[in-house]
Amino acid sequence: MRTIQLVLDENLEQALNALAQQKGRNVEDLVREGVELLLRHEAFIDDPAWDIIALGEGDVKDLACQHDTYIAESLESEGYS
């Protein structure tokens, strides 16, 4: 790990210290976790693969949960088993 310096305004520092105390963790751990969450979120948002979400329309309401079933049914109807 590397050490960095960080400048926070007083309100943010107080809130971060209070959260660390409430969670029984140190500030450094919370800052690392926050940076990791931000980087994951930004990577998620900037990934062009996510642009396909909600492109289609249909009456199926449980596709996300039952996609394997629908794929299997489609393959069976086309003669695959």
mmCIF file as gemmi writes it, N, C-alpha and C atoms, coordinates in Angstrom:
data_model
loop_
_atom_site.group_PDB
_atom_site.id
_atom_site.type_symbol
_atom_site.label_atom_id
_atom_site.label_alt_id
_atom_site.label_comp_id
_atom_site.label_asym_id
_atom_site.label_entity_id
_atom_site.label_seq_id
_atom_site.pdbx_PDB_ins_code
_atom_site.Cartn_x
_atom_site.Cartn_y
_atom_site.Cartn_z
_atom_site.occupancy
_atom_site.B_iso_or_equiv
_atom_site.pdbx_formal_charge
_atom_site.auth_seq_id
_atom_site.auth_asym_id
_atom_site.pdbx_PDB_model_num
ATOM 1 N N . MET Axp A 1 ? 0.84 -1.18 0 1 0 ? 1 A 1
ATOM 2 C CA . MET Axp A 1 ? 0 0 0 1 0 ? 1 A 1
ATOM 3 C C . MET Axp A 1 ? 0.88 1.237 0 1 0 ? 1 A 1
ATOM 4 N N . ARG Axp A 2 ? 0.313 2.295 -0.527 1 0 ? 2 A 1
ATOM 5 C CA . ARG Axp A 2 ? 1.017 3.57 -0.538 1 0 ? 2 A 1
ATOM 6 C C . ARG Axp A 2 ? 0.262 4.553 0.341 1 0 ? 2 A 1
ATOM 7 N N . THR Axp A 3 ? 0.977 5.515 0.876 1 0 ? 3 A 1
ATOM 8 C CA . THR Axp A 3 ? 0.385 6.549 1.714 1 0 ? 3 A 1
ATOM 9 C C . THR Axp A 3 ? 0.144 7.792 0.871 1 0 ? 3 A 1
ATOM 10 N N . ILE Axp A 4 ? -1.057 8.385 1.033 1 0 ? 4 A 1
ATOM 11 C CA . ILE Axp A 4 ? -1.351 9.649 0.362 1 0 ? 4 A 1
ATOM 12 C C . ILE Axp A 4 ? -1.852 10.639 1.404 1 0 ? 4 A 1
ATOM 13 N N . GLN Axp A 5 ? -1.773 11.917 1.073 1 0 ? 5 A 1
ATOM 14 C CA . GLN Axp A 5 ? -2.35 12.941 1.935 1 0 ? 5 A 1
ATOM 15 C C . GLN Axp A 5 ? -3.674 13.377 1.338 1 0 ? 5 A 1
ATOM 16 N N . LEU Axp A 6 ? -4.601 13.711 2.199 1 0 ? 6 A 1
ATOM 17 C CA . LEU Axp A 6 ? -5.935 14.075 1.761 1 0 ? 6 A 1
ATOM 18 C C . LEU Axp A 6 ? -6.393 15.278 2.56 1 0 ? 6 A 1
ATOM 19 N N . VAL Axp A 7 ? -6.915 16.286 1.89 1 0 ? 7 A 1
ATOM 20 C CA . VAL Axp A 7 ? -7.43 17.473 2.558 1 0 ? 7 A 1
ATOM 21 C C . VAL Axp A 7 ? -8.952 17.426 2.502 1 0 ? 7 A 1
ATOM 22 N N . LEU Axp A 8 ? -9.593 17.461 3.661 1 0 ? 8 A 1
ATOM 23 C CA . LEU Axp A 8 ? -11.057 17.422 3.759 1 0 ? 8 A 1
ATOM 24 C C . LEU Axp A 8 ? -11.537 18.685 4.45 1 0 ? 8 A 1
ATOM 25 N N . ASP Axp A 9 ? -12.735 19.147 4.073 1 0 ? 9 A 1
ATOM 26 C CA . ASP Axp A 9 ? -13.287 20.262 4.841 1 0 ? 9 A 1
ATOM 27 C C . ASP Axp A 9 ? -13.717 19.74 6.212 1 0 ? 9 A 1
ATOM 28 N N . GLU Axp A 10 ? -13.895 20.645 7.139 1 0 ? 10 A 1
ATOM 29 C CA . GLU Axp A 10 ? -14.142 20.258 8.531 1 0 ? 10 A 1
ATOM 30 C C . GLU Axp A 10 ? -15.399 19.411 8.703 1 0 ? 10 A 1
ATOM 31 N N . ASN Axp A 11 ? -16.463 19.751 8.004 1 0 ? 11 A 1
ATOM 32 C CA . ASN Axp A 11 ? -17.716 18.992 8.136 1 0 ? 11 A 1
ATOM 33 C C . ASN Axp A 11 ? -17.553 17.559 7.644 1 0 ? 11 A 1
ATOM 34 N N . LEU Axp A 12 ? -16.856 17.398 6.542 1 0 ? 12 A 1
ATOM 35 C CA . LEU Axp A 12 ? -16.63 16.068 6.001 1 0 ? 12 A 1
ATOM 36 C C . LEU Axp A 12 ? -15.749 15.245 6.934 1 0 ? 12 A 1
ATOM 37 N N . GLU Axp A 13 ? -14.738 15.87 7.475 1 0 ? 13 A 1
ATOM 38 C CA . GLU Axp A 13 ? -13.861 15.166 8.42 1 0 ? 13 A 1
ATOM 39 C C . GLU Axp A 13 ? -14.622 14.726 9.665 1 0 ? 13 A 1
ATOM 40 N N . GLN Axp A 14 ? -15.463 15.608 10.196 1 0 ? 14 A 1
ATOM 41 C CA . GLN Axp A 14 ? -16.243 15.258 11.387 1 0 ? 14 A 1
ATOM 42 C C . GLN Axp A 14 ? -17.202 14.102 11.098 1 0 ? 14 A 1
ATOM 43 N N . ALA Axp A 15 ? -17.859 14.158 9.941 1 0 ? 15 A 1
ATOM 44 C CA . ALA Axp A 15 ? -18.795 13.09 9.579 1 0 ? 15 A 1
ATOM 45 C C . ALA Axp A 15 ? -18.056 11.769 9.391 1 0 ? 15 A 1
ATOM 46 N N . LEU Axp A 16 ? -16.895 11.816 8.775 1 0 ? 16 A 1
ATOM 47 C CA . LEU Axp A 16 ? -16.105 10.613 8.556 1 0 ? 16 A 1
ATOM 48 C C . LEU Axp A 16 ? -15.621 10.029 9.874 1 0 ? 16 A 1
ATOM 49 N N . ASN Axp A 17 ? -15.166 10.875 10.774 1 0 ? 17 A 1
ATOM 50 C CA . ASN Axp A 17 ? -14.735 10.404 12.095 1 0 ? 17 A 1
ATOM 51 C C . ASN Axp A 17 ? -15.896 9.796 12.87 1 0 ? 17 A 1
ATOM 52 N N . ALA Axp A 18 ? -17.065 10.42 12.791 1 0 ? 18 A 1
ATOM 53 C CA . ALA Axp A 18 ? -18.239 9.904 13.496 1 0 ? 18 A 1
ATOM 54 C C . ALA Axp A 18 ? -18.64 8.54 12.935 1 0 ? 18 A 1
ATOM 55 N N . LEU Axp A 19 ? -18.601 8.39 11.618 1 0 ? 19 A 1
ATOM 56 C CA . LEU Axp A 19 ? -18.948 7.118 10.992 1 0 ? 19 A 1
ATOM 57 C C . LEU Axp A 19 ? -17.951 6.033 11.383 1 0 ? 19 A 1
ATOM 58 N N . ALA Axp A 20 ? -16.683 6.381 11.384 1 0 ? 20 A 1
ATOM 59 C CA . ALA Axp A 20 ? -15.651 5.413 11.775 1 0 ? 20 A 1
ATOM 60 C C . ALA Axp A 20 ? -15.872 4.947 13.203 1 0 ? 20 A 1
ATOM 61 N N . GLN Axp A 21 ? -16.179 5.874 14.089 1 0 ? 21 A 1
ATOM 62 C CA . GLN Axp A 21 ? -16.418 5.508 15.491 1 0 ? 21 A 1
ATOM 63 C C . GLN Axp A 21 ? -17.668 4.635 15.61 1 0 ? 21 A 1
ATOM 64 N N . GLN Axp A 22 ? -18.719 5.01 14.893 1 0 ? 22 A 1
ATOM 65 C CA . GLN Axp A 22 ? -19.973 4.248 14.926 1 0 ? 22 A 1
ATOM 66 C C . GLN Axp A 22 ? -19.763 2.823 14.414 1 0 ? 22 A 1
ATOM 67 N N . LYS Axp A 23 ? -18.97 2.673 13.378 1 0 ? 23 A 1
ATOM 68 C CA . LYS Axp A 23 ? -18.746 1.359 12.775 1 0 ? 23 A 1
ATOM 69 C C . LYS Axp A 23 ? -17.621 0.582 13.458 1 0 ? 23 A 1
ATOM 70 N N . GLY Axp A 24 ? -16.88 1.231 14.352 1 0 ? 24 A 1
ATOM 71 C CA . GLY Axp A 24 ? -15.766 0.562 15.001 1 0 ? 24 A 1
ATOM 72 C C . GLY Axp A 24 ? -14.618 0.297 14.039 1 0 ? 24 A 1
ATOM 73 N N . ARG Axp A 25 ? -14.443 1.182 13.079 1 0 ? 25 A 1
ATOM 74 C CA . ARG Axp A 25 ? -13.391 1.034 12.065 1 0 ? 25 A 1
ATOM 75 C C . ARG Axp A 25 ? -12.546 2.294 12.068 1 0 ? 25 A 1
ATOM 76 N N . ASN Axp A 26 ? -11.422 2.24 11.387 1 0 ? 26 A 1
ATOM 77 C CA . ASN Axp A 26 ? -10.622 3.466 11.314 1 0 ? 26 A 1
ATOM 78 C C . ASN Axp A 26 ? -10.957 4.235 10.037 1 0 ? 26 A 1
ATOM 79 N N . VAL Axp A 27 ? -10.624 5.513 10.054 1 0 ? 27 A 1
ATOM 80 C CA . VAL Axp A 27 ? -10.936 6.405 8.94 1 0 ? 27 A 1
ATOM 81 C C . VAL Axp A 27 ? -10.28 5.92 7.653 1 0 ? 27 A 1
ATOM 82 N N . GLU Axp A 28 ? -9.048 5.45 7.758 1 0 ? 28 A 1
ATOM 83 C CA . GLU Axp A 28 ? -8.331 4.993 6.566 1 0 ? 28 A 1
ATOM 84 C C . GLU Axp A 28 ? -9.09 3.876 5.849 1 0 ? 28 A 1
ATOM 85 N N . ASP Axp A 29 ? -9.629 2.924 6.618 1 0 ? 29 A 1
ATOM 86 C CA . ASP Axp A 29 ? -10.402 1.832 6.018 1 0 ? 29 A 1
ATOM 87 C C . ASP Axp A 29 ? -11.634 2.363 5.291 1 0 ? 29 A 1
ATOM 88 N N . LEU Axp A 30 ? -12.321 3.316 5.918 1 0 ? 30 A 1
ATOM 89 C CA . LEU Axp A 30 ? -13.525 3.87 5.299 1 0 ? 30 A 1
ATOM 90 C C . LEU Axp A 30 ? -13.187 4.628 4.017 1 0 ? 30 A 1
ATOM 91 N N . VAL Axp A 31 ? -12.091 5.367 4.027 1 0 ? 31 A 1
ATOM 92 C CA . VAL Axp A 31 ? -11.687 6.106 2.831 1 0 ? 31 A 1
ATOM 93 C C . VAL Axp A 31 ? -11.335 5.13 1.709 1 0 ? 31 A 1
ATOM 94 N N . ARG Axp A 32 ? -10.582 4.079 2.023 1 0 ? 32 A 1
ATOM 95 C CA . ARG Axp A 32 ? -10.252 3.076 1.01 1 0 ? 32 A 1
ATOM 96 C C . ARG Axp A 32 ? -11.514 2.448 0.432 1 0 ? 32 A 1
ATOM 97 N N . GLU Axp A 33 ? -12.453 2.096 1.319 1 0 ? 33 A 1
ATOM 98 C CA . GLU Axp A 33 ? -13.709 1.495 0.862 1 0 ? 33 A 1
ATOM 99 C C . GLU Axp A 33 ? -14.479 2.464 -0.036 1 0 ? 33 A 1
ATOM 100 N N . GLY Axp A 34 ? -14.506 3.73 0.351 1 0 ? 34 A 1
ATOM 101 C CA . GLY Axp A 34 ? -15.196 4.733 -0.458 1 0 ? 34 A 1
ATOM 102 C C . GLY Axp A 34 ? -14.571 4.907 -1.833 1 0 ? 34 A 1
ATOM 103 N N . VAL Axp A 35 ? -13.254 4.905 -1.899 1 0 ? 35 A 1
ATOM 104 C CA . VAL Axp A 35 ? -12.563 5.028 -3.181 1 0 ? 35 A 1
ATOM 105 C C . VAL Axp A 35 ? -12.847 3.806 -4.049 1 0 ? 35 A 1
ATOM 106 N N . GLU Axp A 36 ? -12.816 2.622 -3.451 1 0 ? 36 A 1
ATOM 107 C CA . GLU Axp A 36 ? -13.123 1.402 -4.21 1 0 ? 36 A 1
ATOM 108 C C . GLU Axp A 36 ? -14.541 1.452 -4.774 1 0 ? 36 A 1
ATOM 109 N N . LEU Axp A 37 ? -15.498 1.889 -3.959 1 0 ? 37 A 1
ATOM 110 C CA . LEU Axp A 37 ? -16.882 1.985 -4.43 1 0 ? 37 A 1
ATOM 111 C C . LEU Axp A 37 ? -17.006 2.986 -5.572 1 0 ? 37 A 1
ATOM 112 N N . LEU Axp A 38 ? -16.344 4.113 -5.456 1 0 ? 38 A 1
ATOM 113 C CA . LEU Axp A 38 ? -16.382 5.121 -6.512 1 0 ? 38 A 1
ATOM 114 C C . LEU Axp A 38 ? -15.804 4.577 -7.808 1 0 ? 38 A 1
ATOM 115 N N . LEU Axp A 39 ? -14.663 3.907 -7.711 1 0 ? 39 A 1
ATOM 116 C CA . LEU Axp A 39 ? -14.031 3.363 -8.915 1 0 ? 39 A 1
ATOM 117 C C . LEU Axp A 39 ? -14.885 2.284 -9.564 1 0 ? 39 A 1
ATOM 118 N N . ARG Axp A 40 ? -15.519 1.435 -8.758 1 0 ? 40 A 1
ATOM 119 C CA . ARG Axp A 40 ? -16.418 0.416 -9.319 1 0 ? 40 A 1
ATOM 120 C C . ARG Axp A 40 ? -17.605 1.062 -10.012 1 0 ? 40 A 1
ATOM 121 N N . HIS Axp A 41 ? -18.173 2.071 -9.363 1 0 ? 41 A 1
ATOM 122 C CA . HIS Axp A 41 ? -19.331 2.766 -9.916 1 0 ? 41 A 1
ATOM 123 C C . HIS Axp A 41 ? -18.968 3.444 -11.227 1 0 ? 41 A 1
ATOM 124 N N . GLU Axp A 42 ? -17.863 4.138 -11.271 1 0 ? 42 A 1
ATOM 125 C CA . GLU Axp A 42 ? -17.448 4.825 -12.49 1 0 ? 42 A 1
ATOM 126 C C . GLU Axp A 42 ? -17.153 3.84 -13.605 1 0 ? 42 A 1
ATOM 127 N N . ALA Axp A 43 ? -16.526 2.721 -13.284 1 0 ? 43 A 1
ATOM 128 C CA . ALA Axp A 43 ? -16.244 1.703 -14.295 1 0 ? 43 A 1
ATOM 129 C C . ALA Axp A 43 ? -17.551 1.146 -14.843 1 0 ? 43 A 1
ATOM 130 N N . PHE Axp A 44 ? -18.516 0.973 -13.973 1 0 ? 44 A 1
ATOM 131 C CA . PHE Axp A 44 ? -19.835 0.461 -14.368 1 0 ? 44 A 1
ATOM 132 C C . PHE Axp A 44 ? -20.514 1.44 -15.315 1 0 ? 44 A 1
ATOM 133 N N . ILE Axp A 45 ? -20.508 2.702 -14.962 1 0 ? 45 A 1
ATOM 134 C CA . ILE Axp A 45 ? -21.181 3.727 -15.755 1 0 ? 45 A 1
ATOM 135 C C . ILE Axp A 45 ? -20.507 3.9 -17.118 1 0 ? 45 A 1
ATOM 136 N N . ASP Axp A 46 ? -19.18 3.872 -17.164 1 0 ? 46 A 1
ATOM 137 C CA . ASP Axp A 46 ? -18.451 4.14 -18.399 1 0 ? 46 A 1
ATOM 138 C C . ASP Axp A 46 ? -18.326 2.937 -19.325 1 0 ? 46 A 1
ATOM 139 N N . ASP Axp A 47 ? -18.784 1.782 -18.907 1 0 ? 47 A 1
ATOM 140 C CA . ASP Axp A 47 ? -18.664 0.58 -19.73 1 0 ? 47 A 1
ATOM 141 C C . ASP Axp A 47 ? -19.738 0.608 -20.817 1 0 ? 47 A 1
ATOM 142 N N . PRO Axp A 48 ? -19.338 0.688 -22.095 1 0 ? 48 A 1
ATOM 143 C CA . PRO Axp A 48 ? -20.335 0.778 -23.168 1 0 ? 48 A 1
ATOM 144 C C . PRO Axp A 48 ? -21.224 -0.456 -23.284 1 0 ? 48 A 1
ATOM 145 N N . ALA Axp A 49 ? -20.807 -1.562 -22.695 1 0 ? 49 A 1
ATOM 146 C CA . ALA Axp A 49 ? -21.639 -2.765 -22.75 1 0 ? 49 A 1
ATOM 147 C C . ALA Axp A 49 ? -22.98 -2.538 -22.055 1 0 ? 49 A 1
ATOM 148 N N . TRP Axp A 50 ? -23.024 -1.628 -21.095 1 0 ? 50 A 1
ATOM 149 C CA . TRP Axp A 50 ? -24.271 -1.386 -20.368 1 0 ? 50 A 1
ATOM 150 C C . TRP Axp A 50 ? -25.271 -0.562 -21.182 1 0 ? 50 A 1
ATOM 151 N N . ASP Axp A 51 ? -24.845 -0.035 -22.343 1 0 ? 51 A 1
ATOM 152 C CA . ASP Axp A 51 ? -25.751 0.747 -23.182 1 0 ? 51 A 1
ATOM 153 C C . ASP Axp A 51 ? -26.879 -0.095 -23.761 1 0 ? 51 A 1
ATOM 154 N N . ILE Axp A 52 ? -26.74 -1.424 -23.744 1 0 ? 52 A 1
ATOM 155 C CA . ILE Axp A 52 ? -27.788 -2.289 -24.305 1 0 ? 52 A 1
ATOM 156 C C . ILE Axp A 52 ? -28.962 -2.503 -23.348 1 0 ? 52 A 1
ATOM 157 N N . ILE Axp A 53 ? -28.804 -2.1 -22.101 1 0 ? 53 A 1
ATOM 158 C CA . ILE Axp A 53 ? -29.868 -2.311 -21.116 1 0 ? 53 A 1
ATOM 159 C C . ILE Axp A 53 ? -31.119 -1.551 -21.541 1 0 ? 53 A 1
ATOM 160 N N . ALA Axp A 54 ? -32.231 -2.236 -21.511 1 0 ? 54 A 1
ATOM 161 C CA . ALA Axp A 54 ? -33.552 -1.679 -21.808 1 0 ? 54 A 1
ATOM 162 C C . ALA Axp A 54 ? -33.738 -1.297 -23.275 1 0 ? 54 A 1
ATOM 163 N N . LEU Axp A 55 ? -32.958 -1.885 -24.172 1 0 ? 55 A 1
ATOM 164 C CA . LEU Axp A 55 ? -33.142 -1.609 -25.592 1 0 ? 55 A 1
ATOM 165 C C . LEU Axp A 55 ? -34.384 -2.302 -26.141 1 0 ? 55 A 1
ATOM 166 N N . GLY Axp A 56 ? -34.685 -3.465 -25.622 1 0 ? 56 A 1
ATOM 167 C CA . GLY Axp A 56 ? -35.819 -4.224 -26.134 1 0 ? 56 A 1
ATOM 168 C C . GLY Axp A 56 ? -37.087 -3.966 -25.351 1 0 ? 56 A 1
ATOM 169 N N . GLU Axp A 57 ? -38.18 -4.426 -25.923 1 0 ? 57 A 1
ATOM 170 C CA . GLU Axp A 57 ? -39.463 -4.332 -25.248 1 0 ? 57 A 1
ATOM 171 C C . GLU Axp A 57 ? -40.114 -5.705 -25.272 1 0 ? 57 A 1
ATOM 172 N N . GLY Axp A 58 ? -40.965 -5.966 -24.318 1 0 ? 58 A 1
ATOM 173 C CA . GLY Axp A 58 ? -41.66 -7.24 -24.294 1 0 ? 58 A 1
ATOM 174 C C . GLY Axp A 58 ? -42.578 -7.336 -23.094 1 0 ? 58 A 1
ATOM 175 N N . ASP Axp A 59 ? -43.33 -8.423 -23.075 1 0 ? 59 A 1
ATOM 176 C CA . ASP Axp A 59 ? -44.297 -8.634 -22.006 1 0 ? 59 A 1
ATOM 177 C C . ASP Axp A 59 ? -43.735 -9.471 -20.867 1 0 ? 59 A 1
ATOM 178 N N . VAL Axp A 60 ? -42.55 -10.037 -21.058 1 0 ? 60 A 1
ATOM 179 C CA . VAL Axp A 60 ? -41.959 -10.905 -20.041 1 0 ? 60 A 1
ATOM 180 C C . VAL Axp A 60 ? -41.444 -10.034 -18.889 1 0 ? 60 A 1
ATOM 181 N N . LYS Axp A 61 ? -41.94 -10.315 -17.696 1 0 ? 61 A 1
ATOM 182 C CA . LYS Axp A 61 ? -41.564 -9.494 -16.536 1 0 ? 61 A 1
ATOM 183 C C . LYS Axp A 61 ? -40.461 -10.114 -15.693 1 0 ? 61 A 1
ATOM 184 N N . ASP Axp A 62 ? -40.184 -11.416 -15.893 1 0 ? 62 A 1
ATOM 185 C CA . ASP Axp A 62 ? -39.205 -12.102 -15.041 1 0 ? 62 A 1
ATOM 186 C C . ASP Axp A 62 ? -37.984 -12.569 -15.831 1 0 ? 62 A 1
ATOM 187 N N . LEU Axp A 63 ? -37.663 -11.888 -16.918 1 0 ? 63 A 1
ATOM 188 C CA . LEU Axp A 63 ? -36.579 -12.328 -17.781 1 0 ? 63 A 1
ATOM 189 C C . LEU Axp A 63 ? -35.24 -12.376 -17.058 1 0 ? 63 A 1
ATOM 190 N N . ALA Axp A 64 ? -34.973 -11.398 -16.213 1 0 ? 64 A 1
ATOM 191 C CA . ALA Axp A 64 ? -33.688 -11.381 -15.509 1 0 ? 64 A 1
ATOM 192 C C . ALA Axp A 64 ? -33.519 -12.611 -14.631 1 0 ? 64 A 1
ATOM 193 N N . CYS Axp A 65 ? -34.588 -13.036 -13.994 1 0 ? 65 A 1
ATOM 194 C CA . CYS Axp A 65 ? -34.512 -14.192 -13.092 1 0 ? 65 A 1
ATOM 195 C C . CYS Axp A 65 ? -34.624 -15.525 -13.82 1 0 ? 65 A 1
ATOM 196 N N . GLN Axp A 66 ? -35.382 -15.552 -14.892 1 0 ? 66 A 1
ATOM 197 C CA . GLN Axp A 66 ? -35.694 -16.817 -15.566 1 0 ? 66 A 1
ATOM 198 C C . GLN Axp A 66 ? -35.06 -16.931 -16.956 1 0 ? 66 A 1
ATOM 199 N N . HIS Axp A 67 ? -34.006 -16.176 -17.234 1 0 ? 67 A 1
ATOM 200 C CA . HIS Axp A 67 ? -33.444 -16.18 -18.574 1 0 ? 67 A 1
ATOM 201 C C . HIS Axp A 67 ? -32.995 -17.567 -19.027 1 0 ? 67 A 1
ATOM 202 N N . ASP Axp A 68 ? -32.441 -18.371 -18.123 1 0 ? 68 A 1
ATOM 203 C CA . ASP Axp A 68 ? -32.001 -19.718 -18.513 1 0 ? 68 A 1
ATOM 204 C C . ASP Axp A 68 ? -33.186 -20.56 -19.003 1 0 ? 68 A 1
ATOM 205 N N . THR Axp A 69 ? -34.297 -20.448 -18.325 1 0 ? 69 A 1
ATOM 206 C CA . THR Axp A 69 ? -35.492 -21.2 -18.714 1 0 ? 69 A 1
ATOM 207 C C . THR Axp A 69 ? -35.946 -20.776 -20.107 1 0 ? 69 A 1
ATOM 208 N N . TYR Axp A 70 ? -35.987 -19.474 -20.345 1 0 ? 70 A 1
ATOM 209 C CA . TYR Axp A 70 ? -36.434 -18.979 -21.65 1 0 ? 70 A 1
ATOM 210 C C . TYR Axp A 70 ? -35.474 -19.389 -22.762 1 0 ? 70 A 1
ATOM 211 N N . ILE Axp A 71 ? -34.177 -19.351 -22.491 1 0 ? 71 A 1
ATOM 212 C CA . ILE Axp A 71 ? -33.195 -19.78 -23.496 1 0 ? 71 A 1
ATOM 213 C C . ILE Axp A 71 ? -33.366 -21.262 -23.798 1 0 ? 71 A 1
ATOM 214 N N . ALA Axp A 72 ? -33.527 -22.08 -22.748 1 0 ? 72 A 1
ATOM 215 C CA . ALA Axp A 72 ? -33.712 -23.528 -22.941 1 0 ? 72 A 1
ATOM 216 C C . ALA Axp A 72 ? -34.974 -23.804 -23.749 1 0 ? 72 A 1
ATOM 217 N N . GLU Axp A 73 ? -36.061 -23.126 -23.425 1 0 ? 73 A 1
ATOM 218 C CA . GLU Axp A 73 ? -37.313 -23.322 -24.163 1 0 ? 73 A 1
ATOM 219 C C . GLU Axp A 73 ? -37.15 -22.934 -25.632 1 0 ? 73 A 1
ATOM 220 N N . SER Axp A 74 ? -36.448 -21.852 -25.879 1 0 ? 74 A 1
ATOM 221 C CA . SER Axp A 74 ? -36.23 -21.395 -27.247 1 0 ? 74 A 1
ATOM 222 C C . SER Axp A 74 ? -35.401 -22.409 -28.025 1 0 ? 74 A 1
ATOM 223 N N . LEU Axp A 75 ? -34.343 -22.918 -27.391 1 0 ? 75 A 1
ATOM 224 C CA . LEU Axp A 75 ? -33.493 -23.91 -28.057 1 0 ? 75 A 1
ATOM 225 C C . LEU Axp A 75 ? -34.261 -25.199 -28.343 1 0 ? 75 A 1
ATOM 226 N N . GLU Axp A 76 ? -35.084 -25.629 -27.379 1 0 ? 76 A 1
ATOM 227 C CA . GLU Axp A 76 ? -35.897 -26.837 -27.576 1 0 ? 76 A 1
ATOM 228 C C . GLU Axp A 76 ? -36.873 -26.658 -28.726 1 0 ? 76 A 1
ATOM 229 N N . SER Axp A 77 ? -37.472 -25.486 -28.82 1 0 ? 77 A 1
ATOM 230 C CA . SER Axp A 77 ? -38.438 -25.241 -29.9 1 0 ? 77 A 1
ATOM 231 C C . SER Axp A 77 ? -37.764 -25.219 -31.252 1 0 ? 77 A 1
ATOM 232 N N . GLU Axp A 78 ? -36.45 -24.973 -31.29 1 0 ? 78 A 1
ATOM 233 C CA . GLU Axp A 78 ? -35.698 -24.978 -32.54 1 0 ? 78 A 1
ATOM 234 C C . GLU Axp A 78 ? -35.06 -26.328 -32.818 1 0 ? 78 A 1
ATOM 235 N N . GLY Axp A 79 ? -35.351 -27.321 -31.987 1 0 ? 79 A 1
ATOM 236 C CA . GLY Axp A 79 ? -34.865 -28.669 -32.224 1 0 ? 79 A 1
ATOM 237 C C . GLY Axp A 79 ? -33.578 -29.031 -31.507 1 0 ? 79 A 1
ATOM 238 N N . TYR Axp A 80 ? -33.078 -28.143 -30.69 1 0 ? 80 A 1
ATOM 239 C CA . TYR Axp A 80 ? -31.893 -28.465 -29.902 1 0 ? 80 A 1
ATOM 240 C C . TYR Axp A 80 ? -32.334 -29.109 -28.599 1 0 ? 80 A 1
ATOM 241 N N . SER Axp A 81 ? -31.504 -30 -28.093 1 0 ? 81 A 1
ATOM 242 C CA . SER Axp A 81 ? -31.875 -30.599 -26.797 1 0 ? 81 A 1
ATOM 243 C C . SER Axp A 81 ? -30.658 -30.74 -25.915 1 0 ? 81 A 1
